[in-house]
């Protein structure tokens, strides 16, 4: 490749990395009925670490454990675009009806475990983690901060 081609490719890669250029529309369909749609984008390494850190049980103790269900809910909440967070997860009426105090808690009660798992994989892809070695890449990223 010539230098100008490399430069163009690098600039295109940077442009495609921007969250607004790397989104997916998610449809929640149950029993053949489309209930609602929303858009998610990629998360940064910092976002992934924050989600992990905020969902550790027994934080800073030898037996700390990740609350995986709530972790996935927070990943989905954080990846949801702002206008959809407001429209879906942050509705006070929904919080009252579900008896929750946050958008993350609403995600946790609204989405099924299978939906959360599929969405987590989609957000990982949007964030640049390939199918090959995905589990190992995420594991390394999420455990890096707790390594001695």
Backbone bond lengths (Angstrom), bond angles and torsions (degrees), N, CA, C in turn:
res aa  C-N    CA-C-N  psi(-1)  N-CA   C-N-CA  omega(-1)  CA-C   N-CA-C  phi
1 X - - - 1.452 - - 1.520 109.97 -
2 X 1.288 115.06 142.28 1.454 119.37 176.03 1.526 109.06 -81.18
3 X 1.324 114.74 160.81 1.464 120.50 -177.09 1.524 112.55 -57.23
4 X 1.326 118.53 -41.02 1.470 120.38 -179.82 1.527 110.86 -67.54
5 X 1.349 117.69 -32.96 1.462 121.16 177.03 1.524 110.87 -68.99
6 X 1.311 116.00 -40.07 1.468 120.81 178.02 1.523 109.62 -64.13
7 X 1.313 116.46 -45.06 1.459 121.27 178.97 1.527 110.56 -59.41
8 X 1.318 117.42 -46.49 1.466 121.58 179.38 1.525 110.84 -62.21
9 X 1.331 116.84 -41.34 1.467 120.84 179.41 1.526 110.76 -65.18
10 X 1.329 117.37 -40.77 1.462 120.86 178.66 1.528 111.39 -64.71
11 X 1.319 115.95 -42.68 1.465 119.61 178.90 1.530 111.30 -66.60
12 X 1.320 116.92 -37.15 1.467 119.79 176.72 1.524 110.75 -66.15
13 X 1.329 116.40 -41.01 1.473 119.82 177.48 1.523 110.77 -61.18
14 X 1.324 117.16 -41.75 1.463 121.19 178.43 1.526 110.94 -63.85
15 X 1.327 116.36 -40.75 1.473 120.71 179.50 1.527 110.93 -65.78
16 X 1.328 116.93 -42.70 1.465 120.93 -178.94 1.531 112.24 -70.89
17 X 1.331 116.69 -18.11 1.465 121.04 179.17 1.522 112.02 -77.67
18 X 1.316 117.08 -20.83 1.460 120.72 -178.65 1.529 109.83 -60.16
19 X 1.327 116.75 136.56 1.472 119.57 -177.45 1.529 113.95 -53.91
20 X 1.327 117.42 -38.86 1.463 119.68 -178.00 1.522 113.02 -67.48
21 X 1.334 117.44 -16.51 1.463 121.40 178.73 1.523 112.12 -102.05
22 X 1.310 116.39 7.53 1.455 120.60 -173.30 1.529 109.20 -144.12
23 X 1.326 115.38 69.51 1.466 121.23 -176.58 1.518 110.73 -125.74
24 X 1.315 114.69 162.15 1.462 120.67 175.74 1.523 108.98 -135.53
25 X 1.322 115.42 137.65 1.462 119.83 174.16 1.524 108.22 -88.46
26 X 1.311 115.45 130.71 1.454 122.49 -177.25 1.522 108.77 -110.08
27 X 1.308 115.60 131.51 1.465 120.78 175.57 1.524 108.50 -111.10
28 X 1.303 116.33 131.12 1.463 120.64 174.36 1.525 106.66 -101.47
29 X 1.326 114.36 113.55 1.454 122.07 -177.79 1.523 107.50 -123.74
30 X 1.329 115.04 127.91 1.466 120.04 176.63 1.516 108.58 -133.68
31 X 1.325 114.83 136.33 1.465 122.25 -179.53 1.530 110.78 51.21
32 X 1.341 115.90 39.55 1.450 121.89 177.61 1.517 115.26 76.25
33 X 1.320 117.84 2.99 1.461 121.50 -178.18 1.525 110.07 -109.55
34 X 1.345 115.79 124.73 1.471 120.85 176.92 1.528 107.69 -75.70
35 X 1.318 116.04 114.59 1.462 121.22 -176.38 1.519 112.83 -87.95
36 X 1.336 117.20 -47.52 1.457 120.96 178.49 1.517 109.49 -166.25
37 X 1.330 115.39 163.56 1.457 121.97 176.27 1.519 108.32 -127.71
38 X 1.318 115.22 156.19 1.453 121.26 174.18 1.517 108.42 -157.09
39 X 1.314 115.38 166.41 1.458 120.96 -176.25 1.520 110.38 -114.48
40 X 1.329 115.11 136.92 1.460 121.48 175.47 1.518 109.37 -121.00
41 X 1.318 114.35 155.36 1.458 121.34 176.67 1.517 109.93 -129.69
42 X 1.311 117.23 -177.29 1.461 121.60 -178.71 1.523 111.69 -73.63
43 X 1.313 114.90 160.21 1.460 122.13 173.02 1.523 108.79 -112.81
44 X 1.309 115.78 150.54 1.463 120.56 175.34 1.528 109.33 -82.94
45 X 1.320 116.29 168.46 1.464 120.20 175.86 1.520 110.23 -58.85
46 X 1.320 116.42 -38.66 1.454 121.57 178.04 1.531 111.11 -62.67
47 X 1.325 117.34 -41.05 1.470 121.38 177.73 1.530 110.84 -61.68
48 X 1.341 116.49 -44.62 1.472 120.21 179.61 1.527 110.41 -61.05
49 X 1.337 116.71 -44.78 1.467 120.17 179.84 1.525 111.34 -63.38
50 X 1.334 116.43 -41.56 1.465 120.93 179.15 1.532 109.99 -60.71
51 X 1.326 117.07 -45.73 1.466 120.47 179.10 1.527 111.02 -60.60
52 X 1.307 115.76 -41.85 1.471 119.51 179.52 1.519 110.02 -65.19
53 X 1.315 116.46 -50.39 1.468 121.75 -176.52 1.529 111.28 -58.38
54 X 1.315 116.56 -40.31 1.468 120.22 -176.89 1.520 113.56 -76.15
55 X 1.321 116.92 -7.83 1.463 119.43 -178.40 1.522 113.34 -122.40
56 X 1.319 115.30 28.10 1.450 120.53 174.51 1.518 109.41 -87.60
57 X 1.311 115.61 135.13 1.459 120.74 171.77 1.518 106.38 -89.14
58 X 1.296 117.63 144.64 1.477 121.96 179.56 1.520 111.25 55.38
59 X 1.329 115.91 46.98 1.457 121.59 -177.21 1.520 111.64 -53.05
60 X 1.320 116.19 138.98 1.462 125.38 178.28 1.524 113.70 64.27
61 X 1.316 116.88 23.33 1.464 121.39 175.27 1.515 107.85 -120.22
62 X 1.331 117.75 157.06 1.473 120.04 -176.67 1.527 114.07 -57.52
63 X 1.321 117.87 -27.83 1.464 120.17 -176.89 1.525 112.70 -102.30
64 X 1.361 116.81 30.99 1.467 118.73 179.64 1.526 109.25 -63.58
65 X 1.314 114.26 142.04 1.462 121.98 -175.90 1.521 108.41 -139.45
66 X 1.308 115.92 145.09 1.451 121.14 -178.83 1.529 109.83 -84.58
67 X 1.334 116.84 128.63 1.465 122.19 171.88 1.521 105.84 -79.04
68 X 1.320 116.08 91.62 1.462 121.64 -170.38 1.524 113.11 -62.62
69 X 1.320 118.33 -39.20 1.464 120.79 -179.05 1.527 110.38 -63.83
70 X 1.320 116.29 -47.15 1.463 119.17 -179.20 1.530 110.83 -71.44
71 X 1.332 117.05 -33.74 1.464 121.25 176.17 1.529 110.04 -58.14
72 X 1.335 117.08 -49.25 1.463 120.23 178.81 1.519 111.10 -62.39
73 X 1.319 117.42 -39.10 1.464 120.46 177.99 1.519 110.53 -61.79
74 X 1.333 116.72 -41.00 1.460 119.39 179.97 1.520 111.16 -69.83
75 X 1.323 117.80 -38.39 1.468 121.13 176.22 1.531 109.56 -58.42
76 X 1.319 116.98 -46.02 1.465 120.95 -179.78 1.527 110.00 -64.36
77 X 1.314 116.71 -44.57 1.462 120.80 179.10 1.529 110.37 -59.47
78 X 1.323 117.41 -48.95 1.469 121.74 -177.94 1.524 111.52 -64.51
79 X 1.336 117.72 -34.36 1.467 121.55 -177.74 1.527 112.42 -80.36
80 X 1.328 117.47 -17.61 1.463 120.67 179.99 1.525 109.30 -69.08
81 X 1.326 116.59 134.22 1.466 120.49 179.78 1.529 109.14 -63.16
82 X 1.334 115.78 151.42 1.463 121.46 -172.47 1.526 113.99 -54.94
83 X 1.332 117.39 -44.83 1.469 118.68 -177.82 1.526 112.00 -63.58
84 X 1.346 117.20 -32.17 1.461 119.86 177.86 1.525 111.88 -79.71
85 X 1.323 117.54 -30.76 1.476 119.01 173.34 1.518 109.15 -57.98
86 X 1.329 115.44 -47.40 1.460 121.10 -178.85 1.532 110.48 -63.48
87 X 1.327 116.37 -43.53 1.465 121.85 -176.03 1.530 112.82 -71.20
88 X 1.337 116.92 -32.09 1.466 120.21 -174.61 1.528 113.37 -112.90
89 X 1.314 114.92 -71.03 1.470 119.33 -167.89 1.528 113.92 -73.46
90 X 1.314 118.69 -26.09 1.467 120.41 -174.62 1.531 113.79 -103.07
91 X 1.294 118.33 21.35 1.465 121.37 178.44 1.530 109.53 -77.99
92 X 1.312 116.27 121.03 1.474 120.96 -179.58 1.527 112.05 -60.19
93 X 1.335 117.51 -36.19 1.470 120.33 178.61 1.531 110.61 -60.51
94 X 1.320 115.59 -41.42 1.462 120.73 179.26 1.528 109.43 -66.69
95 X 1.326 117.17 -43.78 1.459 120.88 178.96 1.522 110.61 -57.69
96 X 1.317 116.44 -44.63 1.465 120.83 -179.17 1.526 110.32 -64.57
97 X 1.334 116.82 -46.72 1.458 121.04 -178.70 1.530 112.26 -62.87
98 X 1.333 116.21 -36.17 1.471 120.44 -178.76 1.524 112.58 -91.11
99 X 1.332 116.35 -7.24 1.459 122.24 -177.52 1.532 111.08 59.31
100 X 1.339 115.52 51.85 1.459 122.13 177.74 1.522 109.40 -123.24
101 X 1.329 116.18 167.36 1.467 119.93 -177.27 1.523 113.69 -121.61
102 X 1.343 117.13 7.60 1.461 118.58 179.89 1.517 110.72 -156.29
103 X 1.330 114.62 163.62 1.453 120.85 176.21 1.516 112.14 -64.01
104 X 1.326 116.58 -35.79 1.468 120.71 178.31 1.525 109.77 -62.84
105 X 1.330 115.93 -43.16 1.467 119.71 178.35 1.529 110.75 -63.84
106 X 1.342 117.32 -37.32 1.466 120.95 177.72 1.527 110.27 -63.25
107 X 1.335 117.61 -46.06 1.466 121.08 177.26 1.521 109.30 -56.38
108 X 1.322 116.52 -44.68 1.461 122.07 -177.00 1.526 112.10 -59.64
109 X 1.330 117.21 -36.31 1.465 120.20 -178.66 1.528 113.78 -90.49
110 X 1.313 117.92 -24.11 1.466 120.64 -176.84 1.525 111.95 -82.93
111 X 1.319 116.74 -44.10 1.467 120.16 -176.19 1.525 111.38 -88.41
112 X 1.322 115.85 146.00 1.465 120.81 177.42 1.527 109.38 -78.30
113 X 1.334 117.68 161.29 1.471 119.54 177.35 1.531 112.71 -55.62
114 X 1.321 117.43 -41.14 1.469 120.37 179.37 1.518 112.38 -65.41
115 X 1.319 116.64 -40.05 1.465 120.29 177.41 1.524 110.03 -63.24
116 X 1.315 116.37 -43.88 1.471 119.64 179.98 1.520 111.24 -63.50
117 X 1.313 116.83 -39.77 1.460 120.49 179.07 1.532 111.05 -63.78
118 X 1.337 116.78 -46.59 1.472 120.51 179.13 1.525 111.11 -63.68
119 X 1.323 116.68 -41.97 1.467 120.49 178.42 1.522 111.15 -64.29
120 X 1.310 117.06 -39.75 1.468 120.16 177.59 1.518 111.04 -58.71
121 X 1.336 116.91 -43.01 1.471 120.62 178.56 1.524 110.84 -65.11
122 X 1.332 117.36 -39.39 1.473 120.92 179.30 1.526 110.32 -64.57
123 X 1.323 117.24 -41.99 1.464 121.11 179.84 1.525 110.31 -67.43
124 X 1.324 117.55 -36.54 1.463 120.61 174.97 1.530 110.33 -59.98
125 X 1.328 117.27 -44.75 1.474 121.13 178.82 1.526 110.67 -61.90
126 X 1.339 116.64 -46.41 1.466 120.21 179.13 1.522 111.38 -61.06
127 X 1.317 116.16 -29.49 1.462 121.79 -178.42 1.521 112.46 -83.42
128 X 1.325 116.66 -0.13 1.456 120.47 173.90 1.506 115.86 98.38
129 X 1.312 117.50 8.54 1.455 119.76 177.28 1.520 107.90 -90.43
130 X 1.341 115.50 119.73 1.459 119.99 -176.17 1.516 110.21 -77.44
131 X 1.310 115.02 166.03 1.460 120.49 177.08 1.527 110.87 -61.59
132 X 1.343 117.19 -38.78 1.451 121.55 -178.83 1.517 109.75 -73.79
133 X 1.305 116.79 117.62 1.452 120.81 177.83 1.516 113.44 74.01
134 X 1.308 117.81 16.44 1.466 121.43 -176.31 1.520 111.58 -58.45
135 X 1.320 117.00 -49.48 1.457 119.49 -178.11 1.524 111.45 -58.78
136 X 1.323 116.31 -41.94 1.465 120.22 -179.35 1.526 111.26 -67.53
137 X 1.345 117.43 -40.91 1.463 120.88 179.02 1.525 111.10 -61.82
138 X 1.328 116.87 -47.39 1.470 120.67 -179.71 1.521 109.78 -65.36
139 X 1.318 117.15 -43.18 1.462 121.04 -179.91 1.527 109.72 -59.02
140 X 1.334 117.01 -45.36 1.470 120.77 179.12 1.512 111.37 -62.53
141 X 1.330 116.67 -43.41 1.453 120.83 -179.89 1.525 110.92 -62.88
142 X 1.311 117.07 -46.00 1.459 121.24 -174.28 1.513 113.11 -75.80
143 X 1.329 117.92 -25.84 1.457 119.38 -179.40 1.524 112.83 -96.32
144 X 1.309 117.38 -8.78 1.470 120.58 -177.81 1.513 112.19 -57.62
145 X 1.306 116.68 -37.73 1.455 119.08 -175.47 1.522 113.18 -76.72
146 X 1.343 117.86 -17.77 1.465 119.43 179.44 1.524 112.23 -99.69
147 X 1.327 116.50 -0.08 1.463 119.22 179.71 1.526 110.10 -68.52
148 X 1.336 116.26 147.01 1.483 119.56 -178.90 1.507 113.12 -65.98
